[in-house]
Amino acid sequence: MAELIKGETGAWEVVLGLEIHCQVTSNAKLFSGAATEFGAAPNSQVSFVDAAMPGMLPVINEYCVEQAVRTGLGLNAKINLTSVFERKNYFYADLPQGYQISQQEIPVVGEGEIEIDLADGSTKMIGIERLHLEQDAGKSLHDQHPSKSFVDLNRSGTALMEIVSKPDMRSSEEVVAYVNKIRAIVRYLGTCDGNMDEGSMRADVNVSVRKPGDELGTRCEIKNMNSVRFIQQAIEYEARRQIEIIENGGKVDQETRLFDTSTGETRTMRSKEDAHDYRYFPDPDLLPLVLDQKWVDNINDNLPELPDAKKHRFIGDFGMSHYDASVLVADKPRAEYFEQVVEGRNPKLAVTWVTTELMGALNKADKDISESPVSAKQLGGLVSLIEDDTISGRIAKDVFAEMFETGKDADTIVEKKGLKQVTDTGAIEAIVDEVLKENPDMVEQYKSGKDKLFGFFVGQVMKKSQGKANPAMVNQLLKSKLS
């Protein structure tokens, strides 16, 4: 959904591409056996290789390569059976080697594409340029001492997959949908935990503007974004900044920028480097990485069902809307929860109770589906009680509220409180007769054409039955008696 921004000289188009860094889910680093656990004490997970001690040689972690290939297959991308690790040379205090081992010319994964889901129910294909493996740098800490910076090398050497998109996105909404889809895919695959707040998934956003149909403009890269909300804010600010510069007769400089979360603005970090600035060359300590096609095929044959395949199956099997299916598959635990609830039950009811009632209550309580006080089995039990007319939909909401609060089963609550729906025609007819007898004026008005009063009679019957009367029977009896 192209988003045109109105400037002084007319409409402008924003062109967006992303480089997403995903920390590989692995117990060891890319070229050493050091641990990768998040939150460990500073410098407690550093091998001699990670600290770049003289004479230490990198040894590739096969499992990290397998995770990268698995991710590439999940992105519908080409797997390169031969790839090369190179040294990317730059100096920084938290990069002990003075270079990063990465892939430039021949990455392990080539071109692919994924489908993103937009709020209006439409989809769009976004091209993937490449996925390459590289080692992470350490972390500089500037807030521990008034005059010194500290270095924590725990992250040094951790395996990263850098997923580079093509410049196919045209709005912050598309970028958010893209980030969410990549996060869903890596989580389904188990190749990255996708926790942006812990830094195990972060994005560099390339932003440029142009008049619709013109050549691509000069891009600026906003580094190290670890929140979907901040990504959106940064894009919107940066696009307007560039438009203003051009409209005032200036020229956008190609540079790397940072987003300041306190001001909502981007600011210059450094002028943008090109590949030649890093003096890439093949790492002499690592042979080219050669993969066997059978090994790749075996990984492909054992991939789990991915979000898009699950979404299309949900639409086909359960007749649900594209929007509901997209909401359910966006999170793997949520999709699995729904599949337990819907088993052998009415899909429409199951969708409503998971997406509206349960997710609404979880959002309000600031809980994740994994922390839900109501299990999938319990919610399925509640849906069954509505389906077989044991309780009405209205009573079910009260039962659910108590389930959410206490963790008890629906059956237990319904039995204890005597909430079973009255389906005895005679009993309901007696209440209907009583209501009509008590409101003769309203009956006359209804018969003289005030159809809207029908809702009043339904309400009175439900009130007298304490919400237990079967609504369909109430409607049927009232219609026959009022006609």
C-alpha positions in Angstrom: 0.0 0.0 0.0 2.1 2.9 -1.3 1.9 5.8 1.1 2.3 9.2 -0.7 3.4 12.1 1.5 2.3 15.5 0.7 5.0 18.1 0.5 5.2 21.8 -0.7 5.8 20.6 -4.3 3.2 17.8 -4.4 3.3 14.1 -3.5 6.4 12.1 -2.6 6.9 8.4 -2.5 8.9 6.7 0.3 11.1 3.8 -0.7 12.1 1.4 2.1 14.4 -1.6 2.6 15.5 -3.4 5.7 18.5 -5.3 7.0 17.3 -7.5 9.8 19.9 -9.1 12.1 18.6 -12.3 13.7 20.7 -13.9 16.5 20.8 -17.6 15.6 19.2 -19.9 18.2 22.3 -22.0 19.2 24.0 -23.0 22.4 27.4 -22.1 21.0 28.8 -19.2 19.0 29.5 -19.2 15.2 33.3 -20.0 15.4 33.8 -21.0 19.1 32.2 -23.2 21.7 31.4 -20.3 24.1 27.9 -20.1 25.5 25.3 -17.7 24.2 22.8 -17.4 27.0 21.2 -14.0 27.4 21.7 -12.0 30.6 24.9 -13.7 31.8 27.5 -11.7 33.9 29.7 -9.4 31.7 32.6 -11.2 30.0 31.6 -14.6 31.4 30.9 -16.2 28.0 34.1 -15.4 26.1 36.5 -18.0 24.7 40.1 -17.2 23.5 38.7 -17.1 19.9 36.1 -14.5 20.9 38.7 -12.4 22.7 41.0 -12.7 19.6 44.0 -14.1 21.5 47.0 -14.6 19.2 47.1 -17.9 17.3 43.4 -18.7 18.0 41.6 -20.1 14.9 37.9 -20.0 14.1 36.1 -23.4 13.6 32.6 -23.2 12.0 29.6 -24.3 14.0 27.6 -26.7 11.7 24.4 -26.2 13.6 24.5 -22.4 13.0 24.9 -23.1 9.2 21.9 -25.5 9.4 19.8 -22.8 11.1 20.8 -20.3 8.3 19.8 -22.8 5.6 16.5 -23.6 7.4 15.7 -19.9 7.5 16.6 -19.4 3.9 14.2 -22.3 2.9 11.5 -20.6 5.1 12.1 -17.4 3.0 11.5 -19.3 -0.2 15.1 -18.4 -1.1 17.9 -20.0 -3.1 20.5 -21.9 -1.0 24.0 -21.5 -2.3 25.9 -24.8 -2.0 29.2 -22.9 -2.0 29.6 -19.7 0.1 32.6 -17.8 1.3 33.4 -16.1 4.7 35.3 -12.8 4.4 36.9 -10.3 6.8 35.1 -7.0 7.1 37.8 -4.7 8.4 37.0 -1.8 10.8 38.2 -0.7 14.2 36.0 -0.5 17.3 36.7 -1.1 21.0 34.2 -4.0 21.2 35.6 -5.8 18.1 38.8 -7.4 19.5 39.9 -8.9 16.1 39.8 -5.5 14.3 37.6 -7.2 11.7 34.2 -9.1 11.6 33.9 -12.4 9.9 31.0 -12.0 7.5 29.9 -12.9 4.0 29.8 -10.4 1.2 30.3 -11.7 -2.4 28.8 -15.2 -2.0 26.4 -15.5 0.9 25.0 -18.9 2.1 21.4 -17.8 1.0 20.5 -15.9 -2.2 17.3 -14.4 -3.4 13.8 -15.2 -2.1 10.5 -13.6 -1.3 7.8 -13.5 1.4 4.2 -12.5 1.6 3.1 -9.7 4.0 -0.4 -9.2 5.4 -1.8 -5.6 5.5 -4.5 -4.2 7.7 -7.0 -3.9 4.8 -6.8 -7.6 4.2 -4.6 -7.3 1.2 -1.2 -9.0 0.7 2.1 -8.0 -0.9 5.2 -9.9 -2.0 8.5 -8.5 -0.7 11.8 -9.6 -2.3 14.7 -10.9 -0.2 18.1 -10.0 -1.6 20.2 -12.4 0.5 20.8 -13.9 3.9 24.4 -14.1 5.1 26.0 -15.4 8.3 28.3 -13.2 10.4 29.6 -12.9 13.9 28.3 -10.3 16.2 30.5 -7.7 17.9 30.7 -7.2 21.7 28.9 -4.4 23.5 30.3 -1.0 24.7 28.7 0.2 27.9 28.8 4.0 28.4 26.6 4.4 31.4 28.5 2.4 34.1 31.1 5.1 35.0 31.2 8.9 34.7 34.4 9.0 32.7 35.0 5.5 31.3 33.4 3.1 28.9 33.3 -0.6 29.7 33.3 -3.5 27.1 31.3 -6.7 27.5 32.4 -9.4 25.0 29.7 -11.9 25.8 28.0 -11.2 22.5 31.3 -11.2 20.5 31.3 -14.1 18.0 27.6 -14.9 18.5 26.1 -16.1 15.2 23.9 -13.6 13.3 21.8 -14.1 10.2 21.5 -10.8 8.3 18.4 -10.8 6.2 18.5 -8.1 3.5 15.3 -7.1 1.7 14.9 -5.5 -1.7 13.7 -1.9 -1.6 10.1 -3.1 -2.1 8.3 -1.4 0.8 6.4 1.9 0.4 5.0 2.7 3.8 5.8 2.3 7.5 2.8 -0.1 7.7 4.4 -2.4 5.1 7.7 -2.3 7.0 5.9 -3.2 10.3 4.1 -6.1 8.5 7.4 -7.3 7.0 9.2 -7.2 10.4 6.3 -9.1 12.0 6.3 -11.7 9.3 10.1 -12.3 9.4 9.8 -12.6 13.2 6.9 -15.1 12.9 8.9 -17.2 10.3 12.1 -17.4 12.4 10.0 -18.3 15.5 8.1 -21.0 13.7 11.4 -22.4 12.4 13.1 -22.1 15.8 16.1 -20.3 14.2 15.8 -17.1 16.3 13.7 -16.2 19.3 12.8 -12.8 17.7 13.0 -11.0 21.1 13.6 -7.4 19.9 13.7 -6.1 23.5 16.7 -8.4 24.3 18.5 -7.4 21.0 18.3 -10.8 19.5 16.5 -9.3 16.5 17.2 -5.8 15.4 16.8 -3.9 12.2 18.6 -1.3 10.1 16.1 0.7 8.0 17.1 2.2 4.7 14.9 5.3 3.8 14.8 7.3 0.6 12.2 9.5 -1.1 11.4 10.3 -4.7 8.6 11.7 -6.9 6.4 8.8 -8.0 8.0 7.1 -11.0 11.4 8.8 -10.6 14.8 7.1 -10.1 15.6 5.9 -6.5 16.7 8.8 -4.2 19.7 9.0 -1.9 19.1 6.7 1.0 19.9 7.1 4.7 20.3 4.1 7.0 18.8 4.2 10.5 20.8 1.7 12.6 20.0 -0.7 15.4 16.2 -0.4 15.7 14.8 -2.9 18.3 11.1 -1.9 18.5 8.4 -2.0 15.8 6.9 1.2 17.2 10.2 3.1 17.0 10.8 1.8 13.5 7.5 3.3 12.4 8.2 6.6 14.1 11.8 6.8 12.7 10.5 6.2 9.1 7.9 8.8 9.3 10.3 11.4 10.7 13.1 10.6 8.3 10.9 10.7 5.2 9.6 14.2 6.1 13.2 15.3 6.9 14.4 14.3 3.5 11.5 15.8 1.7 12.1 19.1 3.5 15.8 19.2 2.5 15.0 18.5 -1.2 12.2 21.0 -1.4 14.4 23.7 0.2 16.9 23.2 -2.6 19.3 21.0 -0.6 20.7 17.5 -1.2 20.3 14.4 1.0 23.6 13.0 2.2 24.1 9.3 2.1 24.7 8.6 5.8 24.1 6.3 8.8 21.7 7.8 11.4 20.4 7.0 14.8 16.9 7.3 16.1 16.5 9.2 19.4 13.6 7.7 21.2 13.2 10.7 23.6 12.8 13.3 20.8 11.3 11.0 18.0 14.0 12.3 15.6 16.9 10.8 13.7 20.4 12.3 13.9 23.7 11.8 12.1 25.9 8.9 13.3 28.5 8.8 10.5 28.8 9.1 6.7 27.7 6.0 5.0 30.4 3.6 4.1 30.6 1.5 0.9 31.8 -2.1 0.7 35.3 -1.0 -0.4 35.7 1.0 2.8 35.7 -2.2 4.7 38.4 -3.9 2.6 36.6 -7.2 2.4 38.8 -10.2 1.5 38.3 -14.0 2.0 39.2 -15.1 5.5 42.4 -17.1 5.1 41.6 -19.2 8.2 38.3 -20.5 6.7 37.9 -22.6 3.7 34.8 -22.0 1.4 31.7 -23.5 2.9 30.5 -26.3 0.7 27.1 -27.9 1.4 25.7 -31.2 0.1 22.3 -30.9 -1.8 21.0 -34.0 0.0 21.7 -32.4 3.4 19.8 -29.3 2.3 16.9 -31.4 1.0 16.7 -33.2 4.3 16.4 -29.9 6.2 13.7 -28.8 3.7 11.8 -32.1 4.1 11.7 -31.5 7.9 10.5 -27.9 8.0 7.4 -27.2 10.1 4.2 -25.7 8.6 5.0 -22.0 8.2 2.7 -19.0 8.9 1.5 -18.5 5.3 0.8 -22.2 4.7 -1.1 -22.4 8.0 -3.0 -19.2 7.2 -4.2 -20.6 3.8 -5.1 -23.9 5.5 -7.2 -22.1 8.2 -9.0 -20.1 5.5 -9.7 -23.3 3.5 -10.5 -25.6 6.4 -12.4 -23.3 8.7 -13.9 -20.8 6.3 -12.5 -17.9 8.4 -11.6 -14.4 7.0 -8.1 -13.5 5.8 -7.8 -11.1 8.7 -8.7 -13.6 11.4 -6.4 -16.2 9.9 -3.5 -13.7 9.8 -4.1 -12.7 13.4 -4.1 -16.3 14.6 -0.9 -17.4 12.6 1.1 -14.3 13.5 2.2 -16.1 16.7 3.0 -19.8 16.8 1.7 -20.5 20.3 -1.5 -18.6 19.5 -2.1 -20.7 16.3 -1.4 -23.9 18.3 -3.8 -22.8 21.1 -6.5 -22.1 18.5 -6.0 -25.6 16.8 -6.7 -27.2 20.2 -9.8 -25.1 20.8 -11.3 -25.7 17.3 -10.8 -29.5 17.2 -14.2 -31.0 16.7 -16.0 -27.7 17.4 -17.7 -24.9 15.5 -14.9 -22.9 13.8 -16.8 -19.6 13.8 -17.4 -19.8 17.6 -13.8 -20.9 18.2 -12.4 -18.0 16.2 -14.5 -15.5 18.1 -13.6 -16.8 21.5 -9.9 -16.9 20.8 -9.4 -13.7 18.8 -12.0 -11.5 20.6 -12.7 -12.7 24.1 -9.5 -14.4 25.1 -7.0 -12.1 23.3 -9.0 -9.1 24.6 -8.8 -10.3 28.2 -5.0 -11.1 27.8 -4.3 -7.7 26.3 -6.1 -6.0 29.2 -4.2 -8.1 31.7 -0.9 -7.5 29.8 -0.4 -11.2 29.4 0.9 -13.4 26.6 -1.0 -16.5 25.4 1.5 -18.7 27.1 0.5 -17.1 30.4 -3.2 -17.5 29.8 -5.1 -18.6 33.0 -7.6 -20.3 30.7 -6.0 -23.3 28.9 -7.0 -24.3 25.3 -8.8 -27.4 26.7 -10.8 -25.2 29.1 -11.8 -22.7 26.4 -12.7 -25.6 24.1 -15.0 -26.9 26.9 -16.7 -23.5 27.1 -17.3 -23.4 23.3 -18.8 -26.9 23.5 -21.3 -25.7 26.2 -22.4 -22.8 23.9 -22.6 -25.1 20.9 -24.9 -27.7 22.6 -27.1 -25.0 24.1 -26.1 -25.8 27.7 -25.5 -22.0 28.2 -26.2 -18.9 26.1 -23.6 -16.7 24.6 -24.4 -14.0 27.1 -24.0 -16.3 30.1 -20.8 -17.7 28.5 -19.2 -14.2 28.9 -19.8 -14.2 32.6 -18.5 -17.8 32.9 -15.4 -16.9 30.9 -14.7 -13.9 33.2 -14.8 -16.2 36.2 -12.6 -18.8 34.4 -10.0 -16.1 33.6 -10.0 -15.0 37.2 -10.0 -18.4 38.9 -8.6 -20.9 36.4 -11.7 -23.1 37.0 -13.4 -25.2 34.2 -16.6 -23.9 32.6 -18.5 -27.1 33.6 -17.6 -26.5 37.3 -18.8 -22.9 37.2 -22.0 -23.6 35.3 -22.9 -26.5 37.6 -22.1 -24.6 40.8 -24.0 -21.5 39.9 -26.9 -23.2 38.2 -26.4 -21.4 34.9 -27.7 -24.0 32.5 -29.8 -22.6 29.8 -33.6 -23.1 30.0 -34.7 -25.0 26.9 -38.0 -26.2 28.2 -40.6 -24.6 25.9 -43.3 -24.7 28.6 -41.2 -22.8 31.1 -40.1 -20.1 28.6 -43.7 -19.8 27.3 -44.9 -19.1 30.9 -42.3 -16.2 31.3 -43.3 -14.8 27.8 -47.0 -14.8 28.8 -46.1 -13.1 32.1 -44.1 -10.3 30.3 -46.9 -9.7 27.7 -49.5 -9.6 30.5 -47.5 -7.1 32.5 -47.1 -4.7 29.5 -50.4 -4.4 27.6 -49.7 -0.9 26.4 -46.4 -1.9 24.8 -48.2 -4.9 23.2 -50.7 -2.5 21.6 -48.0 -0.1 20.4 -46.0 -3.1 18.9 -49.2 -4.3 17.1 -49.8 -0.8 15.7 -46.5 -0.8 14.0 -43.7 0.0 16.5 -41.6 -3.0 15.5 -38.6 -1.8 17.5 -40.3 -2.7 20.8 -39.6 -6.4 20.0 -36.2 -5.9 21.6 -37.8 -4.6 24.8 -39.9 -7.8 25.1 -36.8 -10.0 24.5 -34.9 -8.1 27.2 -37.7 -8.5 29.7 -38.0 -12.2 29.2 -34.2 -12.6 29.5 -34.2 -10.5 32.7 -37.0 -12.6 34.3 -35.2 -15.9 33.3 -31.9 -14.4 34.7 -30.4 -14.8 31.2 -31.0 -18.5 31.2 -33.8 -18.7 28.6 -32.7 -19.9 25.2 -32.6 -16.7 23.0 -33.8 -18.5 19.8 -36.8 -20.0 21.6 -37.6 -16.6 23.2 -37.6 -14.9 19.8 -39.7 -17.7 18.2 -42.4 -17.7 21.0 -42.6 -13.9 21.1 -43.0 -13.6 17.4 -45.8 -16.2 17.3 -47.7 -14.6 20.3 -47.3 -11.0 19.1 -48.5 -11.8 15.6 
